[in-house]
């Protein structure tokens, strides 16, 4: 993939969201912000500008307060009220004008989080390489089944669906990634994990997983470009893969460096096991 393609900005527009997506996107903004700035004692200028812009768009959409948590709450309430009235799967673009402050806030939360995360990565992350050792999908739930090849688009892997649309299925959750080495280490602790049992779409090998963080970009094979968007909070769906059901073993806040990662699809294409993965910071 050409170097110019790696600098391609994240494309965010209202057509990517339904009301449920919009609500969850805004609701998770404070936690995603905390994750992407982890390790930064002093924020670079670009990150401070992004935080100020986030505050502005949330305030314009009805947010009130001095921090992201308080700014987000009223905006989420407005989106949920619309979802209760029109249904959570109603497309935002079909209901609201593109200039509506709720639409702008939804789009800007993702776009500004991406910009800030990439600015942090320039300061903290380093380039590395990995390899795709397994590609997997399911029609809901776990384990996800291995595929010999699959196409990735903005919505994720073709044929991969989520049974729980309350917590999954956002554009920033298009692809779930995990480390083969981390999976083996969990098995070594006695956890009954196996490839696909944690819901990962792409299992990677050969890179230090603790270095992966939101904002990093992954060139996969010859076509695909992903951008890590957030860590994956574990849920009871994967409890059967852990001793005594302790799925918090891969909680990003309790065990940094052990969580799965979500990614945007910046540029789609075909992925297969054996594809080289180039990981870079900007």
Backbone torsions as a table, in degrees:
resi	resn	phi	psi	omega
1	UNK	NA	134.8	-175.9
2	UNK	-65.0	150.0	-179.6
3	UNK	-58.9	-35.7	179.4
4	UNK	-60.7	-35.9	178.6
5	UNK	-64.2	-31.7	179.7
6	UNK	-66.8	-26.6	-179.8
7	UNK	-90.1	1.7	-178.9
8	UNK	-57.8	128.2	-178.2
9	UNK	-70.8	158.1	176.6
10	UNK	-69.1	128.7	179.6
11	UNK	-94.8	119.5	-177.9
12	UNK	-128.6	128.1	179.0
13	UNK	-150.3	160.5	-172.4
14	UNK	-60.8	-28.1	-179.7
15	UNK	-64.1	-10.9	-179.8
16	UNK	-84.2	-9.0	-170.7
17	UNK	-123.3	140.5	160.0
18	UNK	-101.0	-179.5	-175.2
19	UNK	-63.1	-36.6	176.8
20	UNK	-64.9	-41.6	177.5
21	UNK	-62.2	-44.9	-178.0
22	UNK	-61.3	-45.7	-179.9
23	UNK	-60.1	-48.3	-178.6
24	UNK	-68.1	-34.5	178.5
25	UNK	-61.2	-48.5	179.6
26	UNK	-68.7	-42.5	-176.3
27	UNK	-60.1	-36.4	-176.6
28	UNK	-87.5	-0.5	-176.3
29	UNK	-58.5	-46.9	-178.9
30	UNK	-61.0	-42.5	-179.9
31	UNK	-66.6	-42.8	179.2
32	UNK	-63.0	-37.6	177.5
33	UNK	-62.1	-44.1	179.8
34	UNK	-61.9	-39.9	179.7
35	UNK	-65.9	-44.3	-173.5
36	UNK	-72.1	-23.8	178.9
37	UNK	-97.5	6.2	179.1
38	UNK	-59.1	129.1	178.9
39	UNK	94.8	-6.1	-179.4
40	UNK	-94.7	106.6	176.9
41	UNK	-74.0	-31.3	179.9
42	UNK	-136.3	118.3	-175.5
43	UNK	-72.5	134.3	173.6
44	UNK	-65.5	159.7	-175.7
45	UNK	-54.3	-41.9	-177.5
46	UNK	-62.1	-33.4	-179.7
47	UNK	-73.3	-40.8	177.7
48	UNK	-62.4	-39.5	177.7
49	UNK	-64.6	-41.9	179.4
50	UNK	-63.8	-39.9	179.0
51	UNK	-64.8	-41.8	177.8
52	UNK	-63.6	-41.6	179.1
53	UNK	-65.6	-39.2	175.3
54	UNK	-58.1	-45.3	178.1
55	UNK	-60.1	-40.9	-179.0
56	UNK	-63.9	-46.7	-175.9
57	UNK	-71.7	-34.2	177.6
58	UNK	-69.2	-39.2	177.7
59	UNK	-64.4	-41.0	178.6
60	UNK	-63.3	-28.7	-179.9
61	UNK	-88.3	5.0	177.1
62	UNK	112.9	0.4	179.7
63	UNK	-69.5	147.6	-179.5
64	UNK	-139.9	134.5	177.8
65	UNK	133.4	176.9	-174.3
66	UNK	-103.5	0.0	178.3
67	UNK	-138.6	172.0	-174.9
68	UNK	-62.3	-40.0	-177.8
69	UNK	-59.1	-46.5	-178.3
70	UNK	-74.3	-32.3	177.2
71	UNK	-67.4	-34.7	-175.7
72	UNK	-72.6	-39.3	-169.7
73	UNK	-53.8	-50.1	-179.5
74	UNK	-66.2	-31.3	179.0
75	UNK	-67.7	-43.5	176.8
76	UNK	-62.1	-40.0	178.2
77	UNK	-59.6	-44.3	179.2
78	UNK	-62.4	-43.3	180.0
79	UNK	-66.7	-39.0	179.2
80	UNK	-68.5	-35.1	176.6
81	UNK	-63.4	-41.0	176.0
82	UNK	-64.7	-39.1	178.9
83	UNK	-65.3	-38.9	177.9
84	UNK	-64.6	-33.6	-177.8
85	UNK	-80.6	-39.7	-171.6
86	UNK	-112.3	-9.8	-176.6
87	UNK	98.4	136.3	-175.2
88	UNK	-65.3	-21.8	-177.9
89	UNK	-92.1	7.2	174.7
90	UNK	-69.2	129.4	-178.5
91	UNK	-66.9	132.1	178.7
92	UNK	-57.4	-41.4	-176.8
93	UNK	-66.6	-22.4	178.9
94	UNK	-85.6	-14.9	-173.9
95	UNK	-109.7	-39.1	-173.3
96	UNK	-116.4	147.7	175.9
97	UNK	-65.9	144.2	179.8
98	UNK	-55.1	-26.0	-179.6
99	UNK	-89.6	1.5	178.9
100	UNK	-62.3	135.2	-179.0
101	UNK	-57.6	-29.6	177.8
102	UNK	-69.0	-37.2	176.9
103	UNK	-66.5	-46.8	-178.7
104	UNK	-61.7	-42.3	179.9
105	UNK	-62.6	-42.6	179.6
106	UNK	-60.3	-48.6	-179.4
107	UNK	-64.8	-44.3	-174.3
108	UNK	-71.0	-30.9	176.6
109	UNK	-57.1	-47.9	180.0
110	UNK	-69.3	-43.7	-176.8
111	UNK	-65.2	-43.6	-177.8
112	UNK	-73.2	-33.9	173.7
113	UNK	-61.6	-39.9	177.9
114	UNK	-63.0	-47.8	-179.3
115	UNK	-61.4	-43.8	-179.4
116	UNK	-66.3	-42.3	-179.3
117	UNK	-62.2	-40.0	-180.0
118	UNK	-69.1	-34.2	176.9
119	UNK	-66.6	-38.4	177.2
120	UNK	-65.3	-41.7	-179.3
121	UNK	-60.1	-35.8	177.8
122	UNK	-58.7	-34.5	-178.6
123	UNK	-81.2	-35.8	-166.8
124	UNK	-114.7	-24.9	-170.9
125	UNK	-98.1	160.0	176.6
126	UNK	-132.3	154.8	-177.9
127	UNK	-71.2	148.7	176.4
128	UNK	-156.7	178.4	177.4
129	UNK	-130.7	159.2	178.5
130	UNK	-151.1	-174.3	178.2
131	UNK	-141.6	140.4	173.4
132	UNK	-77.1	119.6	-179.9
133	UNK	-106.1	-15.3	178.7
134	UNK	-155.6	138.1	174.4
135	UNK	-120.0	133.1	-172.3
136	UNK	-147.2	154.1	178.6
137	UNK	-152.2	167.0	174.5
138	UNK	-154.0	168.1	176.1
139	UNK	-94.9	20.1	178.1
140	UNK	133.3	130.0	177.7
141	UNK	82.7	-174.2	-179.3
142	UNK	-125.1	156.7	3.1
143	UNK	-79.3	159.2	172.8
144	UNK	-89.5	140.6	-173.7
145	UNK	-91.1	145.4	-177.9
146	UNK	-69.4	144.8	177.2
147	UNK	-125.9	151.0	178.3
148	UNK	-80.4	-24.5	176.0
149	UNK	-168.8	158.6	178.8
150	UNK	-159.8	154.6	175.2
151	UNK	-97.7	139.6	176.5
152	UNK	-108.6	135.7	173.3
153	UNK	-131.0	-172.4	-177.8
154	UNK	-56.8	-28.3	179.4
155	UNK	-88.9	0.7	-179.5
156	UNK	109.9	-148.7	-177.5
157	UNK	-81.0	137.5	174.1
158	UNK	-58.9	130.2	178.3
159	UNK	86.2	-2.6	-179.7
160	UNK	-98.5	121.2	-179.6
161	UNK	-128.4	163.5	-178.8
162	UNK	-115.9	130.5	178.4
163	UNK	-70.9	-31.4	-177.6
164	UNK	-106.6	100.5	-179.5
165	UNK	-88.6	-0.3	176.3
166	UNK	-73.8	-36.8	-175.1
167	UNK	-117.1	-3.9	-177.0
168	UNK	-130.8	167.1	172.2
169	UNK	95.0	4.5	175.7
170	UNK	-69.8	157.9	175.8
171	UNK	-56.7	-35.3	179.9
172	UNK	-76.4	-5.7	178.2
173	UNK	-108.4	26.3	-172.9
174	UNK	-61.2	-37.6	-176.7
175	UNK	-133.6	136.4	175.4
176	UNK	-108.0	129.8	-177.2
177	UNK	-122.8	149.4	174.7
178	UNK	-150.0	171.9	-173.5
179	UNK	-103.3	132.0	175.5
180	UNK	-62.1	-38.5	-179.6
181	UNK	-67.1	-40.0	177.0
182	UNK	-66.1	-39.7	179.3
183	UNK	-62.0	-43.8	179.1
184	UNK	-64.7	-37.9	179.1
185	UNK	-65.9	-38.8	177.2
186	UNK	-64.2	-42.4	176.6
187	UNK	-61.7	-37.0	178.5
188	UNK	-65.3	-23.9	175.6
189	UNK	-81.0	-4.5	179.5
190	UNK	100.7	-0.1	179.0
191	UNK	-73.4	137.6	-178.7
192	UNK	-80.6	53.6	179.3
193	UNK	-87.1	158.1	175.0
194	UNK	-155.3	161.7	179.1
195	UNK	-54.3	127.8	179.9
196	UNK	93.3	-18.2	-175.4
197	UNK	-73.2	-17.7	178.1
198	UNK	-99.0	8.6	175.0
199	UNK	80.2	13.4	-178.8
200	UNK	-74.7	140.5	174.8
201	UNK	-86.1	-40.7	179.0
202	UNK	-122.0	124.2	175.1
203	UNK	-103.7	122.6	-175.4
204	UNK	-108.2	151.9	178.2
205	UNK	-135.6	149.4	169.8
206	UNK	101.3	-1.8	179.2
207	UNK	-126.6	152.2	178.9
208	UNK	-73.6	109.8	-172.0
209	UNK	-64.6	-30.6	-178.1
210	UNK	-64.2	-16.7	179.6
211	UNK	-85.6	-12.5	-178.6
212	UNK	-75.0	132.9	-177.1
213	UNK	-151.4	157.9	178.6
214	UNK	-53.9	139.6	-179.3
215	UNK	103.6	-24.5	177.5
216	UNK	-67.1	146.2	177.3
217	UNK	-112.7	144.9	-176.6
218	UNK	-124.4	115.5	172.0
219	UNK	-88.9	113.8	-173.4
220	UNK	-109.4	119.4	-177.7
221	UNK	63.5	-143.9	-176.0
222	UNK	-101.3	-6.9	-173.1
223	UNK	-125.1	-38.2	-164.4
224	UNK	-87.5	138.4	173.0
225	UNK	-127.6	121.1	177.9
226	UNK	-113.0	156.1	172.3
227	UNK	-129.7	121.7	178.4
228	UNK	-64.3	130.7	-173.2
229	UNK	-110.5	-33.0	-174.5
230	UNK	-168.9	162.7	167.6
231	UNK	-80.8	162.1	-176.6
232	UNK	-102.2	114.0	174.2
233	UNK	-69.1	126.3	-177.9
234	UNK	-73.4	157.4	179.8
235	UNK	-138.5	177.5	-175.2
236	UNK	-64.4	-16.5	178.3
237	UNK	-55.7	-33.7	-176.8
238	UNK	-102.8	10.2	-176.4
239	UNK	-59.4	-32.2	-179.7
240	UNK	-65.7	-11.6	179.1
241	UNK	-92.7	8.9	-176.1
242	UNK	-133.9	144.8	175.9
243	UNK	-56.8	132.3	-179.8
244	UNK	55.3	22.7	177.7
245	UNK	68.6	17.7	-174.7
246	UNK	-80.3	72.8	-178.4
247	UNK	-70.0	-10.7	176.5
248	UNK	-69.0	-1.7	174.6
249	UNK	-59.8	-23.4	178.3
250	UNK	-115.1	26.2	175.4
251	UNK	-73.7	129.1	-174.9
252	UNK	-66.9	-25.5	180.0
253	UNK	-84.9	-34.9	-179.2
254	UNK	-83.9	-31.7	-177.3
255	UNK	-135.4	74.6	179.5
256	UNK	-54.6	139.3	179.5
257	UNK	89.8	-1.5	-178.5
258	UNK	-116.8	-1.5	-177.8
259	UNK	-81.9	153.0	168.4
260	UNK	-71.1	165.7	179.5
261	UNK	-123.1	142.5	169.1
262	UNK	-93.4	156.8	177.3
263	UNK	-145.7	145.1	165.8
264	UNK	-75.1	154.4	167.6
265	UNK	-99.7	102.7	179.2
266	UNK	-76.5	-41.0	178.0
267	UNK	-141.7	123.4	-175.5
268	UNK	-84.8	178.3	179.6
269	UNK	155.9	-166.6	-176.9
270	UNK	-93.4	140.6	176.6
271	UNK	-128.0	144.0	177.6
272	UNK	-148.2	158.0	174.9
273	UNK	-56.8	141.0	-177.4
274	UNK	97.3	-12.8	178.5
275	UNK	-63.8	137.6	175.0
276	UNK	-75.6	142.6	177.7
277	UNK	-119.8	119.9	175.6
278	UNK	-101.2	119.8	-176.1
279	UNK	-107.8	128.4	-177.6
280	UNK	-143.3	168.9	-167.7
281	UNK	-93.7	-17.3	-176.1
282	UNK	-147.5	NA	NA
